[in-house]
Amino acid sequence: MRKGLFLAVAALLVLTLPLSASARTDVYRVADRDLNNLYEAQSHQWTCFTYDSQTPNLASAFADRLSPGEAVCLRYVNATFSQTVRVKTNKDGTKDLGWNLVGHGTVQIWKHGYGGPSVSATWIEGSLNLFAAGAPPVENLLYEGPVQVEQVVQDEGNDGGCAGLSYDYSGNRVTEVPAEGTALDLFACDWPYLDYVMHHWKLTGNRIAFNKLTIKNGTFTWRDEIQGFEVSAPWPPGY
């Protein structure tokens, strides 16, 4: 009798638990997407780096062919990426967002001519001498060959706005949850809200260029493994 009563009560408790009391993780994968669609590609077609001997970035790999202040611009050719996205719903109803991304293919890197844009829009872009361009005046092909991109990103609380960001009438930030099948762009996120980032960029394996961007344990680091240069700063940055 007691055993029967216990089972009945246990079953009732399971039935009456609120949905928010059970955590779950939804996972989806996208494959064979164009690498040119990363780094907010809807607003430009090229990604460019200005050369500065004190700032490690892609341009450092071509230092023997550049003067300080000159830039290189890249565009992917037959390069794709695949991405696995995880959306975790916590017991309190909050969301955690994360993904792994691997891309590979061919990239062209050109010397940037004079007269193009050179304004960085964010702290990240300014720190790396990185800028976007719609139709830069490129000249002299510096490199054409294999490229590899790797990312691991974690956004606890899904407050980085990687899948979309808006504000309500009270001025509160409202972040979106990605729809299944949506590819996520690291450079579309609000970076100070991200909890962990690993972004690797390699040319010809890691023999010509190997750039590593990391956000971890309150520190932002960008390192050029070939040149041995590194930039580090507390994270989030103090604007």
C-alpha positions as CSV (number, residue, x, y, z in Angstrom):
1,M,0.0,0.0,0.0
2,R,2.7,2.4,1.0
3,K,4.7,1.5,-2.2
4,G,1.6,2.2,-4.3
5,L,1.0,5.5,-2.6
6,F,4.7,6.6,-3.1
7,L,4.6,5.8,-6.8
8,A,1.3,7.7,-7.3
9,V,2.8,10.8,-5.5
10,A,6.0,10.6,-7.5
11,A,4.1,10.4,-10.8
12,L,2.0,13.4,-9.8
13,L,5.1,15.4,-9.0
14,V,6.6,14.6,-12.4
15,L,3.4,15.7,-14.1
16,T,3.2,19.0,-12.3
17,L,6.8,20.1,-12.7
18,P,7.0,23.3,-14.7
19,L,8.7,23.0,-18.1
20,S,11.4,25.5,-17.0
21,A,12.5,23.1,-14.3
22,S,14.1,20.8,-16.9
23,A,17.2,21.9,-18.8
24,R,17.8,20.8,-22.4
25,T,20.2,21.5,-25.3
26,D,19.1,21.8,-28.9
27,V,21.8,21.2,-31.5
28,Y,21.8,21.9,-35.2
29,R,24.5,21.9,-38.0
30,V,25.0,24.0,-41.1
31,A,27.4,22.9,-43.8
32,D,29.0,24.1,-47.0
33,R,28.4,27.8,-46.5
34,D,30.5,30.4,-48.3
35,L,33.3,31.8,-46.1
36,N,32.8,35.2,-47.7
37,N,29.5,35.3,-45.7
38,L,31.3,35.7,-42.4
39,Y,32.5,39.0,-40.9
40,E,29.3,40.9,-41.6
41,A,29.6,40.2,-45.3
42,Q,26.2,41.8,-46.0
43,S,27.9,45.2,-45.7
44,H,31.1,44.5,-47.7
45,Q,33.0,42.1,-49.9
46,W,36.5,42.4,-48.6
47,T,38.3,42.1,-45.3
48,C,41.5,44.2,-44.9
49,F,44.4,44.6,-42.5
50,T,46.7,47.6,-42.2
51,Y,50.4,46.8,-41.7
52,D,52.1,48.1,-38.5
53,S,55.2,46.5,-37.2
54,Q,53.9,46.8,-33.7
55,T,50.5,45.2,-34.4
56,P,50.3,41.5,-35.2
57,N,47.8,40.7,-38.0
58,L,47.5,39.1,-41.4
59,A,49.5,41.9,-43.0
60,S,52.6,40.9,-40.9
61,A,53.0,37.8,-43.1
62,F,53.8,40.2,-46.0
63,A,56.0,42.7,-44.2
64,D,58.8,42.4,-46.7
65,R,56.4,43.8,-49.4
66,L,54.6,46.4,-47.4
67,S,55.5,49.8,-45.8
68,P,53.9,50.9,-42.5
69,G,50.4,52.2,-43.2
70,E,49.8,50.0,-46.3
71,A,47.2,47.3,-46.2
72,V,46.3,43.9,-47.6
73,C,42.8,42.7,-48.5
74,L,41.5,39.2,-48.7
75,R,38.7,37.4,-50.5
76,Y,37.8,33.8,-50.3
77,V,37.6,31.7,-53.5
78,N,35.8,28.3,-53.3
79,A,36.0,28.3,-49.5
80,T,33.3,27.0,-47.3
81,F,32.6,26.5,-43.6
82,S,30.5,24.1,-41.5
83,Q,29.2,25.0,-38.1
84,T,27.6,23.2,-35.1
85,V,25.4,25.4,-33.0
86,R,24.2,24.6,-29.5
87,V,21.3,26.4,-27.7
88,K,21.0,25.3,-24.1
89,T,17.8,26.2,-22.1
90,N,18.6,26.3,-18.4
91,K,16.2,25.4,-15.6
92,D,15.5,29.1,-15.0
93,G,14.5,29.6,-18.6
94,T,17.7,31.5,-19.6
95,K,19.6,30.5,-22.7
96,D,23.3,29.7,-23.4
97,L,24.6,29.9,-26.9
98,G,27.7,28.3,-28.3
99,W,29.2,27.0,-31.6
100,N,32.1,25.3,-33.3
101,L,33.1,26.3,-36.8
102,V,35.6,25.0,-39.3
103,G,36.2,26.5,-42.7
104,H,38.7,25.8,-45.5
105,G,39.3,26.5,-49.1
106,T,41.3,29.0,-51.1
107,V,41.9,32.7,-50.4
108,Q,43.3,35.5,-52.4
109,I,45.3,38.3,-50.7
110,W,45.9,41.5,-52.5
111,K,47.8,44.6,-51.7
112,H,45.5,47.5,-51.0
113,G,46.0,50.5,-53.2
114,Y,45.6,54.1,-52.1
115,G,42.3,56.0,-51.7
116,G,40.2,53.3,-50.1
117,P,38.5,53.3,-46.7
118,S,40.5,52.7,-43.5
119,V,38.2,53.4,-40.7
120,S,37.7,50.7,-38.0
121,A,34.2,50.6,-36.4
122,T,34.9,48.7,-33.2
123,W,37.5,48.3,-30.4
124,I,38.3,44.8,-31.8
125,E,38.8,46.1,-35.3
126,G,40.9,49.1,-34.1
127,S,43.1,46.8,-32.0
128,L,43.9,44.6,-35.0
129,N,44.1,47.3,-37.6
130,L,41.2,45.5,-39.3
131,F,38.6,47.1,-41.6
132,A,35.9,46.2,-44.0
133,A,35.7,47.4,-47.6
134,G,33.1,47.2,-50.3
135,A,35.3,47.7,-53.4
136,P,38.8,48.5,-52.4
137,P,41.4,49.5,-55.0
138,V,43.4,46.3,-54.9
139,E,46.7,45.7,-56.8
140,N,49.4,43.0,-56.9
141,L,48.2,39.6,-55.9
142,L,50.4,38.6,-52.9
143,Y,49.1,35.2,-52.1
144,E,46.6,32.6,-53.4
145,G,46.4,29.3,-51.6
146,P,44.9,27.2,-48.8
147,V,43.2,28.9,-45.9
148,Q,41.7,27.4,-42.7
149,V,39.4,29.1,-40.2
150,E,38.5,27.6,-36.8
151,Q,36.2,29.0,-34.1
152,V,34.8,28.0,-30.7
153,V,32.4,30.5,-29.1
154,Q,30.5,30.5,-25.8
155,D,27.9,33.1,-24.8
156,E,26.4,32.3,-21.5
157,G,23.0,33.9,-21.1
158,N,22.8,34.5,-24.9
159,D,23.3,38.2,-24.2
160,G,25.9,38.8,-27.0
161,G,23.2,39.3,-29.7
162,C,24.9,37.0,-32.1
163,A,21.5,35.9,-33.6
164,G,20.1,39.4,-33.5
165,L,19.8,42.3,-31.1
166,S,17.1,44.9,-30.5
167,Y,15.8,47.2,-27.7
168,D,12.4,47.4,-26.2
169,Y,10.5,50.5,-25.3
170,S,12.2,50.7,-21.9
171,G,15.7,50.6,-23.5
172,N,16.4,47.0,-22.4
173,R,18.5,44.8,-24.7
174,V,16.6,42.0,-26.3
175,T,18.6,39.2,-27.9
176,E,17.3,36.6,-30.3
177,V,17.6,32.9,-30.3
178,P,18.9,31.5,-33.6
179,A,16.4,29.7,-35.8
180,E,17.5,26.2,-36.7
181,G,19.7,26.2,-39.8
182,T,21.0,29.8,-39.1
183,A,24.7,30.3,-39.5
184,L,26.2,32.6,-36.8
185,D,28.8,35.2,-37.5
186,L,31.3,36.0,-34.7
187,F,31.8,39.5,-36.0
188,A,28.1,40.2,-35.7
189,C,28.2,39.6,-32.0
190,D,28.4,42.2,-29.2
191,W,31.8,41.0,-28.1
192,P,32.0,42.4,-24.5
193,Y,29.1,40.1,-23.6
194,L,30.9,36.9,-24.9
195,D,32.3,34.6,-22.4
196,Y,34.8,32.6,-24.5
197,V,36.2,33.0,-28.0
198,M,38.8,31.0,-29.9
199,H,39.4,32.2,-33.5
200,H,42.2,30.7,-35.5
201,W,43.2,31.8,-39.1
202,K,45.9,29.9,-41.0
203,L,47.5,30.1,-44.4
204,T,49.0,27.0,-46.0
205,G,48.5,25.0,-42.8
206,N,50.3,27.3,-40.4
207,R,53.5,27.9,-42.4
208,I,52.8,31.3,-43.9
209,A,50.4,32.8,-41.3
210,F,48.8,31.6,-38.1
211,N,46.8,34.2,-36.2
212,K,45.1,33.3,-32.9
213,L,42.4,35.4,-31.2
214,T,41.3,34.4,-27.7
215,I,39.0,35.8,-25.1
216,K,39.3,33.8,-21.9
217,N,39.3,34.5,-18.1
218,G,39.0,38.2,-18.5
219,T,41.8,38.6,-21.1
220,F,41.7,39.4,-24.8
221,T,44.7,38.1,-26.8
222,W,45.6,38.3,-30.5
223,R,48.8,36.5,-31.4
224,D,50.8,36.0,-34.6
225,E,52.4,32.6,-34.1
226,I,54.7,33.0,-37.1
227,Q,56.0,36.5,-36.3
228,G,55.9,35.9,-32.5
229,F,53.9,39.2,-31.9
230,E,51.1,39.4,-29.4
231,V,48.6,42.0,-28.2
232,S,46.8,41.5,-24.9
233,A,44.3,43.6,-22.9
234,P,41.9,43.2,-20.0
235,W,38.4,42.0,-21.1
236,P,35.8,43.5,-21.4
237,P,37.7,46.6,-22.6
238,G,37.3,50.0,-21.0
239,Y,36.2,52.2,-23.8
